[in-house]
Amino acid sequence: MEAQTSARIVAAESMLLREDVRADAMGTIAMLTLNRPQARNALSEAMLAALHDELTRLAADKSVRAVVLTANGPAFSAGHDLKELTAHRGDADRGRGFTTFIMERCSAVMLAILRLPQPVIAAVETTATAAGCQLVASCDLAVAATSAKFCTPGVNIGLFCSTPMVALSRNVARKHAMDMLLTGDLISAEDAYRIGLVNRVVAPGTARAQALEMARKIAAKSAAVVKLGKEAFYRQIEMGVADAYRYASEVMVENMMARDAEEGIAAFVEKRTPKWEDR
C-alpha cells in the first residue's frame, strides 16, 4: 500500500503520461491534455475514467490554482465513442446498461469540472463536437483559435445531443442553443464567441498559450476567494432572483470576514500588492 501511495505521489508531482489523458504541472497551473488523437479524442470509458481521476486529484491539490484543458491531435474531442457504444448492441439488454453507465460517467466528469475549486479554462485549437462541445461548455472559461469549430450534430444521426444540451443551454441563449441542437451545423470560433460559448478567439496555434496566460492571471488571486466565487456563481445562477440576492448577500458577508478580503482591502487602500494567505 505504501509503495502504491508513493508511486501516486511521484506521478502527481511530475509529468504524468497516461494512455488517454496527460497531466502536466506548470507551477501553480495544471494542464490536462486529451491524448487520444488516433480516435479524435472520443470520450471512451477509459478517457472519462482518466479525466475523472485527474479532476478528483486536482480538487485535493491546494498547490494548483487554475487548470487548462486542451487536446492533442486533429480534434479537441469528437464526443462519445460511438464505436464503443455500438459494440454493446450485442449485449442482452442491447447496450442499455453500458450506455447508461457511460452517460452517468460523462455527467460526473462535467459536474466535477463545475465543482472543482479551481477555475478550468478550455484551450481549443480544432473541432469540438457533441460531448466534446459539452466539455468546452462545462469549463468555466474557453479560449478558441480561429481554426476551432463547434457543433452538436447528434440530430444528424438520430441521436439528439441531450446531455450536451445541458451545458450548452446554460452558456448561450435558448435560440442559439436550439439552432445548434436542431441543425447540427458546425459554427466557427467567431460565432461561438458571438453567442457566448467561448471567451476569446485567438490566432491558430496560440489557444494554449493564451489560456495559460489567463490561468496565470487567475492564479495570482486569492485561491480561497476564487473558490468561494466559483461555487457561488453556479449556485446562484440556478436560483430565482430574490433567492439569488439573499444567497449572494450571505456569501459577501462570509467573504468580507475572510482574512484575504481584509488584506486585499488594506493593500488597495495602502496602494501595495496584497499578500494572500488563501483564507
C-alpha positions as CSV (number, residue, x, y, z in Angstrom):
1,M,0.0,0.0,0.0
2,E,2.8,2.4,0.9
3,A,4.6,1.7,-2.4
4,Q,1.4,2.4,-4.3
5,T,0.9,5.7,-2.4
6,S,4.5,6.7,-3.1
7,A,4.1,5.9,-6.8
8,R,0.9,8.0,-6.9
9,I,2.7,11.0,-5.3
10,V,5.6,10.8,-7.7
11,A,3.2,10.6,-10.6
12,A,1.3,13.6,-9.4
13,E,4.3,15.8,-8.8
14,S,6.0,15.0,-12.1
15,M,4.8,14.8,-15.7
16,L,2.1,12.2,-15.8
17,L,1.6,10.4,-19.1
18,R,-1.5,8.2,-19.3
19,E,-2.9,6.5,-22.3
20,D,-5.8,8.8,-22.6
21,V,-5.1,11.9,-20.5
22,R,-1.8,13.7,-20.0
23,A,-1.3,15.9,-16.9
24,D,1.5,18.4,-16.7
25,A,2.3,20.6,-13.7
26,M,3.3,24.1,-14.7
27,G,4.0,25.9,-11.4
28,T,0.5,26.7,-9.9
29,I,-1.2,25.7,-13.2
30,A,-2.2,22.2,-14.1
31,M,-2.6,21.3,-17.8
32,L,-4.8,18.3,-18.7
33,T,-4.5,17.2,-22.3
34,L,-6.8,14.8,-24.0
35,N,-4.4,12.4,-25.6
36,R,-6.2,10.0,-27.8
37,P,-5.6,11.6,-31.2
38,Q,-6.0,8.5,-33.2
39,A,-9.7,8.4,-32.2
40,R,-10.2,12.2,-32.4
41,N,-10.2,12.2,-28.6
42,A,-13.5,10.5,-28.4
43,L,-14.7,10.2,-24.8
44,S,-14.3,6.5,-24.3
45,E,-14.9,4.7,-21.0
46,A,-11.2,4.8,-20.3
47,M,-10.8,8.5,-21.2
48,L,-13.8,9.5,-19.0
49,A,-12.3,7.5,-16.1
50,A,-8.9,9.1,-16.6
51,L,-10.4,12.6,-16.7
52,H,-12.5,12.0,-13.6
53,D,-9.4,10.6,-11.7
54,E,-7.4,13.7,-12.6
55,L,-10.1,16.1,-11.6
56,T,-10.5,14.3,-8.3
57,R,-6.8,14.6,-7.7
58,L,-6.6,18.2,-8.6
59,A,-9.6,19.1,-6.4
60,A,-7.5,18.0,-3.4
61,D,-4.3,19.7,-4.6
62,K,-4.0,23.1,-2.9
63,S,-0.9,23.9,-4.9
64,V,-2.9,24.1,-8.1
65,R,-4.7,27.4,-8.6
66,A,-6.1,27.0,-12.1
67,V,-6.5,24.3,-14.7
68,V,-6.1,24.4,-18.5
69,L,-7.9,21.7,-20.5
70,T,-6.6,21.1,-24.0
71,A,-6.1,18.3,-26.6
72,N,-3.6,16.7,-28.9
73,G,-4.4,15.7,-32.5
74,P,-6.9,16.7,-35.2
75,A,-9.9,17.3,-32.9
76,F,-10.4,18.7,-29.5
77,S,-12.9,15.9,-29.0
78,A,-15.4,14.2,-31.3
79,G,-17.7,13.4,-28.4
80,H,-18.7,10.0,-27.2
81,D,-17.0,6.9,-28.7
82,L,-19.8,5.7,-30.9
83,K,-17.9,2.5,-31.9
84,E,-17.5,1.6,-28.2
85,L,-21.2,2.2,-27.6
86,T,-22.3,0.3,-30.7
87,A,-20.1,-2.7,-29.7
88,H,-22.5,-3.3,-26.8
89,R,-25.6,-3.6,-29.1
90,G,-24.9,-7.4,-28.8
91,D,-25.4,-7.3,-25.0
92,A,-28.5,-9.0,-23.6
93,D,-30.1,-5.5,-23.0
94,R,-28.9,-4.2,-26.4
95,G,-26.4,-2.0,-24.6
96,R,-28.8,-0.1,-22.4
97,G,-26.8,-0.8,-19.2
98,F,-23.5,0.2,-20.8
99,T,-24.9,3.4,-22.4
100,T,-26.5,4.3,-19.0
101,F,-23.1,3.8,-17.3
102,I,-21.3,6.0,-19.9
103,M,-23.8,8.8,-19.7
104,E,-23.6,8.8,-15.9
105,R,-19.8,8.7,-16.1
106,C,-19.8,11.6,-18.6
107,S,-22.2,13.6,-16.4
108,A,-20.0,13.0,-13.4
109,V,-17.0,14.4,-15.3
110,M,-18.9,17.6,-16.3
111,L,-20.1,18.1,-12.7
112,A,-16.6,17.5,-11.4
113,I,-15.4,20.4,-13.6
114,L,-18.2,22.7,-12.2
115,R,-17.4,21.6,-8.6
116,L,-13.6,21.9,-8.9
117,P,-12.4,24.6,-6.5
118,Q,-10.1,25.9,-9.3
119,P,-11.3,27.5,-12.5
120,V,-11.0,25.4,-15.6
121,I,-10.1,27.0,-18.9
122,A,-10.6,25.1,-22.2
123,A,-8.0,25.8,-24.9
124,V,-9.5,24.7,-28.2
125,E,-7.5,24.7,-31.5
126,T,-9.6,22.3,-33.5
127,T,-13.2,20.8,-33.7
128,A,-15.3,20.1,-30.6
129,T,-18.4,18.2,-31.4
130,A,-21.3,16.7,-29.4
131,A,-19.9,15.7,-25.9
132,G,-16.7,17.5,-26.9
133,C,-18.7,20.7,-27.3
134,Q,-20.3,19.8,-23.9
135,L,-16.8,19.6,-22.4
136,V,-15.9,23.1,-23.6
137,A,-19.3,24.5,-22.4
138,S,-18.7,22.9,-19.0
139,C,-15.4,24.7,-18.5
140,D,-15.6,28.0,-16.6
141,L,-13.8,29.8,-19.4
142,A,-12.8,28.9,-23.0
143,V,-10.2,30.2,-25.5
144,A,-10.6,29.2,-29.1
145,A,-8.3,29.5,-32.1
146,T,-9.9,30.7,-35.3
147,S,-9.2,27.2,-36.6
148,A,-11.7,25.8,-34.0
149,K,-15.3,24.8,-34.8
150,F,-18.1,23.6,-32.6
151,C,-21.3,21.7,-33.1
152,T,-23.9,19.3,-31.5
153,P,-24.6,17.1,-34.6
154,G,-26.4,14.2,-32.9
155,V,-29.6,15.0,-34.6
156,N,-28.0,14.2,-38.0
157,I,-27.6,10.5,-36.9
158,G,-30.8,10.1,-35.0
159,L,-29.2,10.7,-31.6
160,F,-30.2,14.1,-30.2
161,C,-27.4,15.7,-28.2
162,S,-29.5,15.7,-25.0
163,T,-26.7,15.7,-22.4
164,P,-24.5,18.2,-24.3
165,M,-27.7,20.3,-24.3
166,V,-27.5,20.7,-20.6
167,A,-24.1,22.6,-20.7
168,L,-24.8,24.3,-24.0
169,S,-28.2,25.8,-22.8
170,R,-26.5,27.1,-19.7
171,N,-23.9,29.0,-21.7
172,V,-25.8,30.5,-24.7
173,A,-29.3,32.0,-25.3
174,R,-32.1,29.5,-25.9
175,K,-32.5,30.2,-29.6
176,H,-28.7,29.9,-30.2
177,A,-28.7,26.6,-28.4
178,M,-31.7,25.3,-30.3
179,D,-30.2,26.3,-33.6
180,M,-27.1,24.2,-32.8
181,L,-29.1,21.3,-31.5
182,L,-31.7,21.2,-34.2
183,T,-29.5,21.8,-37.3
184,G,-26.3,20.1,-36.1
185,D,-24.3,22.7,-38.1
186,L,-20.7,23.5,-37.4
187,I,-20.2,27.0,-36.2
188,S,-17.0,29.0,-36.3
189,A,-14.9,30.2,-33.4
190,E,-16.1,33.7,-34.2
191,D,-19.7,32.6,-34.0
192,A,-19.0,30.7,-30.8
193,Y,-17.7,33.9,-29.3
194,R,-20.7,35.9,-30.6
195,I,-23.2,33.6,-28.9
196,G,-21.1,33.3,-25.7
197,L,-19.8,29.8,-25.9
198,V,-16.1,30.9,-25.7
199,N,-14.5,34.0,-24.1
200,R,-11.7,34.7,-26.6
201,V,-10.8,34.0,-30.2
202,V,-7.1,33.9,-31.0
203,A,-4.7,33.1,-33.8
204,P,-4.2,29.4,-34.7
205,G,-1.6,27.7,-32.6
206,T,-1.9,30.2,-29.7
207,A,-5.0,29.0,-27.8
208,R,-3.0,27.0,-25.3
209,A,-0.6,29.9,-24.6
210,Q,-3.5,32.4,-24.3
211,A,-5.3,30.0,-21.9
212,L,-2.2,29.7,-19.8
213,E,-1.8,33.5,-19.6
214,M,-5.4,33.7,-18.4
215,A,-4.8,30.9,-15.9
216,R,-1.7,32.7,-14.5
217,K,-3.7,35.9,-14.1
218,I,-6.3,34.0,-12.1
219,A,-3.7,32.1,-10.1
220,A,-2.4,35.4,-8.8
221,K,-5.7,36.0,-6.9
222,S,-6.6,34.6,-3.6
223,A,-7.4,30.9,-4.1
224,A,-9.9,31.0,-1.2
225,V,-11.8,33.9,-2.8
226,V,-11.8,32.3,-6.3
227,K,-13.1,29.0,-4.8
228,L,-15.8,30.9,-2.9
229,G,-16.8,32.9,-6.0
230,K,-16.9,30.0,-8.4
231,E,-19.1,28.0,-6.1
232,A,-21.4,30.9,-5.5
233,F,-21.7,31.7,-9.2
234,Y,-23.0,28.2,-10.1
235,R,-25.3,28.1,-7.1
236,Q,-27.0,31.4,-7.6
237,I,-27.5,31.0,-11.3
238,E,-30.0,28.2,-10.7
239,M,-32.0,30.3,-8.2
240,G,-34.8,32.8,-8.6
241,V,-33.6,36.5,-8.4
242,A,-34.8,37.1,-4.8
243,D,-33.2,33.8,-3.6
244,A,-30.0,34.6,-5.6
245,Y,-29.7,38.0,-3.9
246,R,-30.3,36.5,-0.5
247,Y,-27.7,33.8,-1.0
248,A,-25.2,36.2,-2.7
249,S,-25.5,38.6,0.3
250,E,-24.7,35.8,2.7
251,V,-21.6,34.9,0.5
252,M,-20.5,38.6,0.5
253,V,-20.7,38.7,4.3
254,E,-18.7,35.5,4.6
255,N,-16.2,36.8,2.1
256,M,-15.8,40.1,4.0
257,M,-14.9,38.3,7.1
258,A,-12.1,36.3,5.4
259,R,-8.5,37.2,6.1
260,D,-7.8,37.7,2.4
261,A,-10.6,40.2,2.0
262,E,-9.2,42.2,5.0
263,E,-5.7,42.0,3.4
264,G,-6.9,42.9,-0.1
265,I,-8.8,45.9,1.0
266,A,-5.9,47.1,3.2
267,A,-3.5,46.6,0.3
268,F,-5.8,48.6,-2.0
269,V,-6.1,51.5,0.4
270,E,-2.3,51.4,1.1
271,K,-1.5,51.1,-2.7
272,R,0.5,47.9,-2.4
273,T,0.4,44.4,-3.6
274,P,-1.7,42.1,-1.4
275,K,-0.1,39.1,0.3
276,W,-2.6,36.3,0.1
277,E,-2.9,33.5,2.7
278,D,-5.7,31.7,0.9
279,R,-8.1,32.0,3.8
